[in-house]
Amino acid sequence: MKSEPDRPVKMIVIHSKCHLLKKGDTTCMNGPMIDYQNSSATCVTALLAIYPWVMASRFGIESKNMEWNRGYDVWCPEKLVKFKVVTGKKKS
């Protein structure tokens, strides 16, 4: 079994009261790298805070303890932006 984190991940803004990010903004990641061509602006503070859920998604983990519900719903530290962290299809 290969357990390396090789699944692409999207962080989609599903609620925002932040003037920097709006609903629908998306950050796409391929491995540890941000896919800038397919991403909106990225808040590094939010990314650092939600990164445990990003890593779980990269590994394909769907944890009830981490509140998996077809992705992970997580908030930025300031509770201004809510993200849906979803896993893309596994790379071949």
Secondary structure as UniProt FT lines:
FT   STRAND          9..16
FT   TURN            23..24
FT   STRAND          26..30
FT   TURN            31..32
FT   STRAND          33..34
FT   HELIX           36..38
FT   HELIX           44..58
FT   TURN            59..60
FT   TURN            64..67
FT   STRAND          72..75
FT   TURN            77..78
FT   STRAND          81..87
//
